[in-house]
């Protein structure tokens, strides 16, 4: 009889007419980027996901500006950051979008003019046309066979004959494949990424050029081979009058190949890692794009480097060469006048009063594995925001990273962490703690050992479940969970909340198979215990989301928020809130923006949701977004704040009435 009643309730829910349409934010709802609202504030310079730096004197005032191309969604564009004073570390003006954004764009400085190339093309007279005049180069653009994921072209007089040759850096993923290739001991069973460098010799003149077939550049008698995306730079890094080669890679280090030949006949020694104080010189993030240029006009060649989260850094050449190896200072982030609030890439915000001062702050995760605080300084509408700062736990900055084998997508993701979190009083002591998931799929919590006004976090400890046997895990997770450990799908929100209103903090999140589940909290013999998951959430009319947020029609059934495997699993960011103000908890879930899944029925401890589609039509993600709700205007209606792929935050006002509950079915 119970089963029959539940089935009947679902059938009724499927037929319920959607009402109160005024509060359902339609695809036309305004989605606007959140600003710092803080005159005089200075923050790290940045664009969206992935920065391709093109340093040049764009405005013709005699100093070097930063032009940065960004290929992501939604920040796609090429941006101009004005250098206002010509200093080495100026405070740049906020970005101005000057064209669309592209990957694989490189700048070459020829006869004092910047020339911008893409794969097989030049964007002619960039200072006048930006990317508007595309001219095909007289060469086959396919330089390398295989699965190419970086294709970086620039001009260089490689052999000193006065003619501009072509240099092409290629990232090859053929051997690497993509994901799910660790053995039971955590060893990657496919090949590495490769990064090769080619020279296309100009045998004629610069106008018009004639190029020979590509020749692979070698070092120490073997082809130059970097761990993906080589970003090759030819310059006289050691000051001996010939051109050396310096490469980046897909992760975070630099390889230097000294020219032990001549200017006219280059020959390269085996590559060596750049170091600082006898330790490898590394970038903070991955997907680095170094560009060689004498940034500070002191006669040696520096590096301007873009990173995965859109920031740009300077690695200053010290002018010293030790044992043939040029010496660079560690990265210094360029800074800009603050405009739009940003925290890395794929930012995962949670709105809460973190510091106990009565207003809503933002605590956020991101791709790099950090957890940070963006403090609300005035409680206004909109608020005035402080510069983001990283949170620490146990005296160390929180940074969860995959390392060699923590990502199902392999060792190239060593520097990613994909932190996603929820603020809740997990141990029932009256203080805000942090519950977090990450690239590992291990759910942990950081206990607040401080006070309400001055939180102080302890080191992470695992969330434990009262499993009846060995803890379950996703089928593709190569490692085994420890006793009681909660291991589920990666990069999914651990939504800690008192769902059943019994005074204890429960956990709502994806189980190892991708179903939305309740992990119920109880007290047993005076101890807080988290019970195994219950699949109490159902979908009316559509019940399976894909890994990008699309919904498949499969009739009524248990709500499965991702049925993908391995790298396509997880990724689901969610928020439970009474979005339509009808007295029932709805579900907001990431999609191309955020979808509204309306709670159309609750019966005998089960929730039934009907997908109403995206709240706004702006495409905010190619990977994922992350929703939270805010109430800056104090009107009792939750508004939406979306963490987007580009690391920026987007605000959508809710159209609901606070008295909508009177009209619910």
N, C-alpha and C positions, 0 to 999 in steps of 0.2 A: 504493500500500500504506500510506503514511503517513496519507493522508486517511482510509482505511478504519479504521485503528487508532484514530484520534482519534474518529471517529464511534461506533465500538464502545465506547470508554471513556465517551462521554457517555451512551449508552444504558444501560450498566451503572450509571453514577452515578444515573440517573433512577430505577432500581429499588432502589437501596440503602436499606435500612430505616434510619430515623433511630434511633440508639441513644444511650446515655448521657444519657437524658432528664433526669437529675438536675441536670446542669450547665446546661441550657438555661433561662435565666431566663424563666419563664412570664409571661403577662399579669398574674398576681397578684403578681409580684415587687415588693418594696417600693422605692419611689422617694422619696427624701427630700431636701429642700432643704439645701444645704451652708451651715453656719453659720461665722461668723468664729472662734468659739471664742476670743475675745480680749477679756476684760473691760476696760472703760475705753476701748476704741477708739471713735473718732468718725469717721464717714464721711458722704458726701453723702446727704441725704435722698432717698428715691426709692421709687416703686412699679414696676410692670412697664412694658411697652410703652405709652406715651402716658399723660400725666398731665393730668387735668382738675381743677384746684385749686378748692376751695370754702372759702376762708378764713372762719372764724367762731369765736365762743366756744362750742365744742361742749360743754364740760364745765361751763359756767356759773361759772367762777372769775374772770371779769373780764378775761382776756387773750385774744388771738386764737390759736386753734389752727389746724392745717391738717387739713382733711378733703379727701381726694383720691380721685376716682373713676378707676378703671383698667379699660378694657373688654377687655383682651387675654386671651390664653390663654398660660399657665395661671394667671396672677396675678389673674385677674378678681376685682374686689371694690371696695368703697368703704372706705377706710381712715382711721382717726383717728390723727393724730400729736399727742400732747399737748405743749403748750407749758408746761414746768415752772416757768418763772420770770418770764414776761411780758416778757423782754428783746427787743430788736429782732432780734438774731440768736441765739436760744436754741439749745441742743442739745436737739432734740426727743427724746421717748421713741420707742422702736420702734413700728411701726404695729400697730394693732389692727383687724382686719377687722370692720366693722359692718353690711355689707350687700353685695349683688351690685354689680358694676361696670357703668357705662354710659358711652357717649360722649354728647356734646351735652348735658351737664348744666351748668347755670349757677346761681350764687347771686346773689340780689338782697337787699340789706339794706333792709327797709321798716319804718319806725317801730322801729328797733333790733332787729328780728328777722330771722334769715336765712330766705329763702324760695327753695326750689330748684325750678327748672323744667327740663323736657325739652321736646322738640317737641310742642306742643299740650297739655301736661299740667303740673300742679303736683304735687309730692310734698308733700302737706299736712302741716304741723306736723313739719318734718324733724327737729327736735331730739328729738321724741318717737318718731316713726315711721320715721325715716330714709327709705328708698325704699318703705316698705310700704303707704302710703296714696296711691294714684294717683288724681288728680281731673282729669277732662278739662276743659280751658278752653272757654268758650262761643264757639268760633271754629273755622273750618275749618283744620286743621293744615297743609294744603297751601298755603303762602304763595307758592311760586315753582315755575314749570314748568321742566322740564329735568332733567339728570342731577345731582341734589343729593347732595353728600357731606359737607356740614356744615349743621347746622340748629340754630342756637343761639338760645335764647329767654331773655329776662329782663324783669323789671319795671323801669319807669322813668317818672317823671313828666316826660315829654318837654317839655310845653308849660307847666309851672308852674301848672296849674289845680287842683292838690291831688289829682288822681286818678292811679292807677297805670295807665299805658299798657303796651302790649307792644312790645318791640323784638326783631326777629328778624334774625340774621345768617345768610346763606345762601352756601354754597360751590357753585359751578356748574362742572361738568366737561364740559358738553355739547360745546363747541368743541374742548376738549383731547383728547377721546377717551381713549386710554390709552398705546399704545406704538408703536414701530417706524415713526416718521414723520419721521426726519431725511433730508434729501437728501444727495447725494454730497459736498457742502461742509460738512455738519454743521449745517445750518440746520433748525430745527423747522418743519414745513410745516402744522401744524394751529394752532388758536388757543391762547390762554393760558387758565389758570384764571381764573375770575371770582369775586368776593366782593361780594355786595350786602347792603344794610342796609334793613330795612323798619320802618315805624312803624304800629302798629295803635292808633288813638286810642280811649281810653275815654270814651264820651260820656255815661255815666250816673253810676255810683258804684263804689266798690270792692267793694260787697257788695249785690247782684250787679253785676258789670261788664257793659257792653255795648260791643263793639268795632266800629269802622268797618272797612271793607275795607283791606287793606294798602296803604300808600303808600310808594313808594320814596324814600329820603332822597337828596338831591342835595347836591353841593358844587361851587361855581364854575359852577353852571348845568348840571351833568351828574350822572348817577347816581353815587353812591359806588361805586367798583369797585376791589377789592383783589385781589391774586393769591391767590385761594382763601381759605377759612376766615377770615372777617373778625374774629370774636370782638369785636364792638363794645362799647365802654365809653363811657358818657356820664357826665361828671363835670366839675367846674370845675377843669380842669387849670392854667389860667393865672391863677386868683384874681380874676377880674373879676365874679363873681356869676352867670354863666350857665353852661349845660352845653355843653362841647366834646365832640367825638367823637374817640376814639383806637381804632385798629384794629390787630390783628395781621395775620397772613397765613399761608399754608401753609408758607412757607420760614422766614425768620428776622428780618424787620424789622418796624418799627412805622410807621404813618402817622397823622399828627395833622391833624385838621380843626378849625380855630379857629372858634368861633361868633362871627360878626361881626354877628349880629342881636341879639336880646334873649332874656331868659329865656322870655317868653311866645311869641315868634315867632322861633324859631331860624333862622339862615341861616349856611351854612358856606362858608368859603373853600376854595380848592383845597388838596388834601392835601399835606402835606410830611413827609418822613422825619424821625423823631427822630434827633438827632445827639449825639455826645459828643466834645468837642475837635475840632469841625468834621469829624468822620468819622461815617458812618452807625452808629447804635446797633444792634448785631445780637446775636442769641442764639447760643450755641455750637452748638445743634442746630436742627432744623426742627420742623414741626407744632406751633408755639407756641400756647399758650392763655393770653393775658393776662387777669387779673381786677383791676380797679381797686378799691383800698381804702386807707384811711389806716392802713397797717400799723404805723407807729411812733408814731401818735397825736401828730404834730407839726403838724397842721392842713393839710397838703397831701396830695395823693392819689398814692400809690405804685402800683406794679404787682407783683402776684404772678403768676409766669408758669410754666406747665407746659411741658415739652418732650417730644420724641419718646421719649427713653430713660427717662421716668418721673421725672426729677428736677424739683425746684421751685426757682425762683430769685426773689430780690427785686431789683427795679429801683427804687431809692429816689429819690423826687423830691427834688431839692436845694433846692426852694423858690424857685429862680431861673427867670425867663422871659427869654429873649434874642430880641429881634426877633419877639415873639409866640409863640415856640416854647418850651414847658416843657422844663426840663433834668433829665434823669435820670442817675443813676450807672450804670455798667455792671453787669451781673448779678453777684450774689453768691449762691452756692449755699447753700440751707438745709442744716443738718447734723443728724444724728441719732446716737443711741447705736447702735453697730453690732450687727446681728443676723445677717442672711443675706448671703452673698457675692454681689456683683452687679458687672457690668461692662457698662454700657450696655444695649443691646437686641440680640437675636439674637447673643448672645455665642458666640464660636468658640474654645473652650479647647484648649490643648495642654499636657499634663503633661510636664515635663522638669526636670532639675537645671540651671536657667539660671545660677545663680551659683556652681556648683561646690562647694557646701558639703555634698553628700551626701544631700540630701533633694529631694523633688519639688515644684517650683514650678509655677505656671500662667502661661503666656503666652497672651494672648487678643486676638482681634480683635472688632469689633462693627460695628453699622450706621453709626456716625458716621465710620468709617474709621481709628480709632485702633488702635494695638497697645499693649497694656499688660502689666505684670508684676504678679502677685499672689504675693508672696513667702511661702513656707513658712518660718515662724519657728522651728519646734521639731522637725520631723520626726515629730510624734506621729501617733496614729491615734484620732480625726481630727486633722489638723494645726491649729495656731494660725496664722491668716493675717494678713498686713499689709494695710493699705488699698491698693487698686490705684493704680499710678502709670503714667503714660504713658512709653513708651520713646521715645528720640530716636535719630536717625540723621544723621550729618554735622552734629551740633550743633543740630538742629531736631527738635521733637516730630514723630513720624511721624503723619501724617494724610493718607490717600489719599481724595480726593473726586471726585465726578463732574464738578462744574462744570456749565456750561450744556449740554454735549452728550456727557458721558461715560456716561450711563445710557440704555439702550435704551428706558426708560420715560419719557424726556423731561426737559425743563428743570426740572420741579417737583422732581426728585430731585437737585438740584445739591449738597446738603449731605450726601448719603449716600456711603458708601465701601464698606461690606460687606466688610471685611477678613477673610480666612480664611487660615490659615497652617499651617506645619509647621516644627519645629525640626530641623535636620540640619547635618552638616558638609558643606556643599555644595562647598567648594573643597579638601577633603581636607588641611586644615592642622591638624586635631585640635581645632578650636574650633567651638562651636555657632553657626551662622548662622540666619537666618530666610528661608524661602521663602514668598512670599505671593501670593495672587490677590485680586481685588477686584471692584468694580462694573464696572470696565473690561474684565475678562477678560485683562488683561496680567499675565503671571506674572513676578514680579521676585524678587530676593533682596537681602538686606542682609548684607554681609560683616562678620563680627566681627573688628575690628582690635585688640581689646583682649587680654584673657587669659581663661583658664578661670574664674577667680574674679571678674574684673571685666570683663565684656563691654563693648565699645564698638563701636557699629555705624556703618558707612559708609553713605553715601546709596544709595538703591535703584539697582540696575542690572538690565537685562532678563535673564531666562533665555533662553539662545540654543540653538537646535536646528540641527543640520546638515541643513537642508532642501535637497532637490535642486533646488528652484526657488523661486518666490515663496512666502513663508510662507502657509499656509492660515488661514482665519478663519471664524467663523460667518457664514452667508449674510446675516444682518441687521445685521452690524457695518458701519457706514457708512464707517469710516476704514480705511486700509490699514496692515498691520503693516510695521515696518522690517525690513531684511535680518536674517534669522536669528531674529527675535523670536518668542516663543511667545505666541500669542493664542488663547484658547479660550473656552469658555462661562463666563459671569460667575458669581461667588459660589460657586465650587466648590473643594474642598480640593486643593491641590497636595501630594499625599502623597509626600514625599521619603523614600526608604528604600532600603536595599540589598536589593532583592527577590531577586536571583539569588545573593546571598552571595559576590560576587567581590571584595568590598572597596571597591566604588565606589557612590556614592549615585545611585540611579536616581530616576525620577519616575513615580508612578502617579496618573493623574487623567483626567478626561473630555477627549476630543478635541473638535474643533470641532463634531462632529455628535452629541455626547452619549454616545458609546461609552466605556466604561472601557478605558483603554489603558496600556501600558507604554512610557515613553520611556527606553530603555536607555542606560546610561552606559558609555563605553569610553575607553581611552587610545589616542590616535593621535599618533605622533611626539612622545610625551612630554606631550601636552596632553589635558586632559579634554574629551570631546566627548559631547554628548547627541544620540542618534539619533532619527529620526522615530518616531511612535507605532506600536506593534504591538497589535492587538486580540486579546490572548491570554486574555481572561477570558470565560467562558461561563456561562449560566444553565441550570440543570436544572429544567425544568417551568415556569419563569416567568423571563422575561429582560428585561422592559421595566418600568422604574419611571416613574410620572408625576411631575410637578414637586412634588407634595405627599407623595411617598413611597409611593403606592399601587402595587401590583404587578399587571401584566396577564399572564394566561396566554397565551403564544404559542408553547408548545413550547420545544425546546432551540434555543439560538442564541447569538450573540455578546451579551454583557451590555451592554445599553444602559440607562444610568442616568437618562437623560431624553431623550425624543423631542419635547419641546415646542419651540416657536419663540419668538424674540424675548423678551419679558418672562417667558414661561413656561419658558424654557430654563434650563440650569445649576442653580444652587441646591443641588447635591448635596454634602453634607458626609459624609466617610467616614473610616474608620480600618481599617487592616489589622492584625490581631492574632490570635494563636491563642486565641480566646475559649473554646473548649471543651477546651483543653489536650490535644489529640490529636496534636500535632506538626505540624499544617498551619496556614497562615495563613488565617483567615476574614476576612470583610468585614462591618463594621458600617456601616450607612448610615442617614441621617436619614429619618424618616417622621413620623407623629404623635408618636412618641417616637424610638426607634432600632430598626431591624430587624437581625436576626442572619441573615446569609447564610453558611451553613455550607459550608466547603470539603469537598466530597464526593469529589473526585478531582483528582489532578494527573497529567498525562501529557504527555511530550515538550514541556515548557515551557508547558503550558496549565493554567489553573485553572478548575475547574467548581464553581459555587456553587449551593446550594439554599436558597431563602428559607424561614426558620423563623418569620417573623412578628415582631411587636414584642417587645422584651425586657420592657417593662412596659406596662401598660394606661393609665397616666396620659397624658392628652393634653398634650403640652408645646409644641405649635406649631400655629399656623394657617399660618405660612410655613415655617420650617425649624428644626430642631435641629442640634446639632453634637456628635459623640461624640469622646471621648478615653478612654484607659484609665489607671488609677492602681494603685499597689500600696502603699498606706500601711501595710497590715498585714504586709507582708513575707513572705507565704505562697506566693509564686511563681504565684499565680493572679491574672490581671488583673481588676480591677473597673472598672465603667463610670462615667464622669462625663459628664453631658450638659449642654451649653450650650443653654439654652432661649430661646424667643422673648422672654420677659420680662427677659432679661439675668441671670437667676439660674442657679445651677448645681445639678444634681440627681444624687445618688449612688445607684447600684444595685450591690449586692453580687453577685458571681458565685457560682453554685452548683457550679461545676466542681470536680473533684478534680485536684490537680497530677499525678496518675498516670493520667489518662484515656487517654493515648496507648496504654496496654496493651490497650485494648478497641476500638480503632478498626477498621473493616472493611478 
